[in-house]
Amino acid sequence: MTTEYLGVKQVAERLGITQGALLSLRLPEPDALIGRTRGWLPSTIDEWNANRPGRGVGGGRPRKHKTDE
């Protein structure tokens, strides 16, 4: 039985984003390395994606609060 790994291009496709956008994300450790090429099992990427924080979590500038004067 052959194990198939996802490369960067396939990970981006699976997540529905561009490869450029993928570069800004901190991916999990690869399941395999072939030379300098990283490979992930589909289950690794799915689990990582399900557990990563959503947009706007813990970041950005605090909102200005209007005060009644």
C-alpha angles and dihedrals in degrees: 000000000000122000114218121210130197119238124207092274093052093046090054091048091048091052093044094238136111123265088245091057090047090059090065092058126085102235123202120260109286119255091220139020124201105183102309094333115110124213132190132193112241089240091056092054093044092051093045092049093048092052103041119104118264128241116301096013110149096340143095134048120313114255119253111248118220112229124208107234 
